[in-house]
Amino acid sequence: MSIIREINKLRRKKNAIILAHYYQIPEIQDIADFVGDSLDLSRKSANTNADIIVFAGVNFMAETAKILSPGKKVLIPDPEAGCSLADSCPAGEFRKFRNKYPDNIVVSYVNASAEIKALSDICCTSTNALRIIESIPRQQKIIFAPDRNLGDYLNRLTGRDMVLWDGSCHVHEEFSLERIMLIKNENPEAKLISHPECQKPLLIASDFVGSTSSLLNYVSEDSCKKYIVATESGILHQMKKNNPDKHFIPAPPLDSTCGCNDCKYMKLHTLDKIYTSLSDEKFEVLVDPSVVEKAVIPIRRMLELSFQPDLRHFLTWPST
């Protein structure tokens, strides 16, 4: 409790806010000013008058917060908190890949580096990805990056033939469908719910597929009382808080003796690291202004879809 008191003193003194992704440990989620998925957190922090943002997430998320709040100081408690999905798509290699398909526009998942966003025409989240893809004229060819599983899922939903970059998230790649089916056999009343970054066989076997926020909404609105949850296990904390009368079983990975699947990067953050980062204002996340200038364009285009019914004007947009 003493470390929490000290963190609270510091954030009042420094006019700071703490953002926590759903995959953080419960202690961090419980002290955060905002808990959510990556883009939602960045948008909320941009709408505050905070001077400092402490982002308990991974590097690409903190970069997005900096892109949307260039005047604020963004800190990440542990600078080693990378992302296997973002790291699977190096900007230099992706630029060469993009150049092979000059007629294709680039739709990038927000789970990508600032440099990849700067090479994109429009961004998407796992929540709005279907709407983004369906809003683009069917004759327009598309490159989707960096997650091949999400891209394949969207291809199957829309009937498109997007060119997919071969990237993936280590957490969602490692689920064992065989072990999940054993749990399902032991709990036949349970529904299997999965994130679309999971591999195709698991998604086909699922009762519901959705983003982190969609999964949270689904279990709150659905009448079932038991769920097998195939995404990072940190989300179970909010599920249990919101639905104390329901039971949640973490889907297991293939090579693990434990019954859950954690992101090794997300779990690097601790309360002590949050205190130290905020106290010393260290591990600041900086993004080159030229990258910010380019990366903010596809993010804004995505956000404008909330007010724009279609993208028939899309082909007139200048290429990034």
C-alpha positions in Angstrom: 0.0 0.0 0.0 2.9 2.4 0.7 4.1 2.2 -2.9 0.6 3.0 -4.2 0.4 6.0 -1.8 3.7 7.3 -3.2 2.6 6.8 -6.8 -0.6 8.7 -6.0 1.4 11.6 -4.5 3.7 11.8 -7.5 0.9 11.8 -10.1 -0.9 14.6 -8.3 2.3 16.6 -7.9 3.4 16.1 -11.5 -0.1 16.2 -13.1 0.4 12.7 -14.5 -1.9 10.0 -15.5 -1.3 6.2 -15.6 -2.6 4.1 -18.5 -2.9 0.3 -18.2 -3.6 -2.1 -21.0 -5.9 -5.0 -20.2 -3.0 -7.4 -20.2 -1.2 -5.7 -17.2 -1.1 -7.4 -13.8 -4.2 -6.7 -11.7 -2.3 -4.3 -9.3 -1.4 -2.0 -12.1 -4.9 -2.1 -13.7 -6.4 -1.2 -10.3 -4.3 2.0 -9.8 -4.6 3.2 -13.4 -6.6 6.3 -14.4 -7.7 4.5 -17.6 -7.7 0.8 -18.4 -8.3 -0.3 -22.0 -6.9 -1.4 -25.3 -4.1 0.5 -26.9 -5.7 3.0 -29.2 -8.6 3.8 -26.7 -6.0 4.6 -24.0 -4.1 6.9 -26.3 -7.3 8.7 -27.4 -8.4 9.2 -23.8 -5.0 10.5 -22.6 -5.0 13.0 -25.5 -8.2 14.4 -24.2 -6.9 15.1 -20.7 -4.8 18.1 -19.5 -2.1 15.8 -18.1 1.5 16.9 -18.5 2.9 13.3 -18.2 1.5 10.0 -19.4 2.8 6.8 -17.8 1.9 4.0 -20.2 1.9 0.5 -18.7 1.8 -1.3 -22.1 4.3 -2.0 -24.8 6.4 0.3 -26.8 4.2 0.7 -29.9 1.3 1.7 -27.6 3.4 4.4 -25.9 4.5 5.6 -29.4 0.9 6.0 -30.4 0.2 8.0 -27.3 3.1 10.3 -28.2 1.8 10.6 -31.8 -1.6 11.7 -30.5 -0.2 13.8 -27.7 3.0 15.3 -29.1 3.1 18.0 -26.4 2.9 15.6 -23.5 5.8 13.7 -21.9 5.2 9.9 -22.4 7.0 7.5 -20.1 7.1 3.7 -20.2 8.0 2.0 -16.9 10.2 -0.7 -18.5 11.8 0.2 -21.9 12.3 -3.5 -22.6 8.5 -3.9 -23.0 8.5 -4.6 -26.7 6.0 -6.6 -28.8 6.6 -9.7 -30.8 4.0 -8.7 -33.4 5.4 -5.2 -33.9 9.0 -6.6 -33.9 8.0 -9.1 -36.6 7.6 -6.2 -39.1 10.8 -4.2 -39.4 10.2 -0.9 -41.3 13.1 -1.4 -43.8 11.9 -4.9 -44.8 8.3 -3.7 -45.0 9.2 -0.8 -47.2 10.7 -3.2 -49.7 7.7 -5.5 -49.4 5.3 -2.6 -50.0 7.3 -1.6 -53.1 6.6 -5.0 -54.7 2.9 -4.1 -54.8 2.7 -0.5 -56.1 -1.1 -0.8 -56.8 -1.9 -1.8 -53.3 -2.8 0.6 -50.4 -1.5 -0.3 -46.9 -3.9 -1.0 -44.0 -1.9 -1.4 -40.9 -3.0 -2.8 -37.6 -2.3 -0.4 -34.7 -0.2 -3.1 -33.2 2.7 -1.9 -35.2 5.6 0.5 -34.8 5.4 4.2 -35.6 7.5 3.7 -38.6 5.0 1.1 -40.0 2.2 3.5 -39.4 4.1 6.2 -41.3 4.3 3.8 -44.3 0.6 3.1 -44.2 -2.5 4.6 -45.8 -4.9 3.9 -43.0 -4.8 2.1 -39.6 -7.3 -0.2 -38.0 -7.9 -1.9 -34.6 -9.1 -5.4 -34.1 -12.5 -3.8 -33.2 -12.9 -1.7 -36.4 -10.8 -3.7 -38.8 -13.9 -5.2 -40.6 -15.5 -1.8 -41.1 -12.2 -0.3 -42.4 -11.7 -3.1 -44.9 -15.4 -3.1 -46.1 -15.2 0.7 -46.5 -12.5 0.4 -49.1 -13.7 -0.1 -52.7 -13.6 -3.8 -53.6 -11.5 -3.1 -56.7 -8.8 -1.5 -54.6 -5.9 -4.0 -53.8 -4.7 -4.0 -50.2 -1.7 -4.9 -48.2 -2.5 -5.8 -44.6 0.2 -5.8 -42.0 1.6 -6.9 -39.7 -0.6 -9.7 -38.3 -1.2 -12.6 -40.8 -3.9 -14.3 -38.6 -6.0 -11.1 -38.3 -5.5 -10.5 -42.0 -6.5 -14.0 -42.9 -9.6 -13.7 -40.7 -10.6 -10.5 -42.4 -10.0 -12.1 -45.8 -12.4 -14.9 -44.9 -15.0 -12.5 -43.5 -15.0 -10.1 -46.5 -14.1 -12.4 -49.4 -11.1 -10.1 -50.1 -7.7 -11.3 -51.2 -5.4 -8.9 -49.3 -1.7 -9.4 -49.5 -0.6 -10.3 -45.9 2.6 -9.5 -44.2 3.8 -12.6 -42.3 3.8 -11.4 -38.7 2.2 -12.7 -35.5 1.9 -12.3 -31.8 3.7 -14.9 -29.7 0.8 -15.1 -27.2 -1.9 -15.8 -29.7 0.3 -18.1 -31.8 1.1 -20.4 -28.8 -2.4 -21.5 -27.8 -2.9 -25.2 -28.0 -6.2 -26.2 -29.6 -5.8 -29.8 -28.4 -5.4 -28.7 -24.8 -8.3 -26.2 -25.2 -10.5 -29.0 -26.5 -9.7 -31.2 -23.5 -10.8 -28.3 -21.3 -13.9 -27.9 -23.4 -14.8 -31.6 -23.0 -14.5 -31.2 -19.2 -16.6 -28.1 -19.3 -19.2 -28.7 -22.1 -21.3 -25.8 -21.0 -18.4 -23.3 -21.4 -18.1 -21.1 -24.5 -14.8 -20.7 -26.2 -14.1 -17.0 -27.0 -11.0 -15.9 -28.9 -9.0 -12.9 -30.2 -8.7 -12.7 -34.0 -4.9 -12.8 -33.7 -5.3 -16.5 -32.9 -4.6 -19.1 -35.6 -7.4 -20.1 -38.0 -8.3 -23.6 -36.5 -8.9 -22.0 -33.1 -11.0 -19.2 -34.5 -13.1 -21.7 -36.4 -13.7 -23.7 -33.2 -14.7 -20.6 -31.2 -18.2 -19.5 -30.2 -17.2 -15.9 -30.4 -14.2 -14.0 -31.9 -13.5 -10.4 -31.0 -11.1 -7.7 -29.8 -10.2 -7.3 -26.2 -13.0 -4.8 -25.7 -15.4 -6.9 -27.7 -14.6 -10.0 -25.6 -15.2 -8.0 -22.4 -18.6 -6.7 -23.7 -19.6 -10.1 -24.9 -19.1 -11.9 -21.6 -21.1 -9.2 -19.8 -24.0 -9.3 -22.2 -24.1 -13.0 -22.9 -26.2 -15.4 -20.7 -23.6 -18.1 -20.5 -21.9 -18.5 -17.1 -18.6 -20.1 -18.1 -16.0 -19.2 -20.7 -12.7 -20.4 -22.0 -10.8 -17.3 -22.9 -8.2 -17.5 -25.7 -6.2 -14.2 -25.3 -3.7 -12.9 -22.9 -4.7 -13.8 -19.4 -4.5 -10.3 -18.0 -8.0 -9.6 -19.5 -9.5 -12.1 -17.0 -9.1 -9.5 -14.2 -11.6 -7.1 -15.7 -13.9 -10.0 -16.7 -14.0 -11.2 -13.2 -14.5 -7.6 -11.8 -17.4 -7.0 -14.2 -19.0 -10.4 -13.8 -18.3 -11.9 -10.4 -21.0 -14.5 -10.9 -19.3 -16.0 -14.0 -16.4 -18.3 -14.3 -13.4 -17.7 -16.7 -10.9 -20.3 -17.7 -7.6 -19.1 -19.4 -6.8 -21.0 -22.6 -3.5 -22.8 -22.2 -0.5 -22.6 -24.5 1.1 -25.7 -26.0 4.5 -25.7 -24.1 3.7 -24.7 -20.6 3.0 -26.3 -17.3 0.8 -23.5 -16.2 -2.8 -23.0 -17.3 -2.5 -19.5 -18.7 -0.8 -17.7 -21.5 1.0 -14.4 -20.6 2.7 -11.8 -22.7 6.3 -11.7 -21.4 6.6 -8.1 -22.4 3.4 -6.8 -20.8 4.3 -8.5 -17.5 7.6 -6.6 -17.3 5.9 -3.7 -15.6 5.5 -3.5 -11.9 4.3 -0.9 -9.4 7.9 -0.3 -8.3 8.9 0.5 -12.0 5.9 2.8 -12.4 7.0 4.7 -9.3 10.7 5.0 -10.4 9.8 6.0 -14.0 7.4 8.7 -12.7 9.7 9.9 -9.9 12.8 10.2 -12.1 10.8 10.9 -15.3 12.9 8.4 -17.1 12.3 6.1 -20.0 10.7 8.8 -22.0 9.2 7.7 -25.4 10.3 9.9 -28.2 9.2 9.7 -31.9 10.9 11.5 -34.7 8.8 14.5 -35.7 9.0 13.5 -39.3 7.6 10.1 -38.4 4.9 11.6 -36.3 3.8 13.9 -39.2 3.3 10.8 -41.4 2.0 8.4 -38.9 -0.7 10.6 -37.6 -2.4 10.7 -41.1 -3.5 7.0 -41.2 -4.6 7.2 -37.6 -6.7 10.2 -38.3 -8.2 8.6 -41.4 -9.3 5.6 -39.2 -10.8 7.9 -36.6 -12.7 9.9 -39.2 -14.6 6.7 -40.2 -16.7 7.4 -37.1 -18.2 10.3 -39.1 -17.6 9.2 -42.7 -20.1 6.6 -44.1 -17.8 5.4 -46.8 -14.4 5.8 -48.3 -15.3 6.4 -52.0 -12.9 9.3 -51.9 -10.1 7.0 -50.7 -8.4 6.7 -54.0 -7.9 10.5 -54.1 -5.9 10.4 -50.9 -2.2 11.1 -51.5 0.0 8.1 -51.0 2.1 8.0 -47.9 
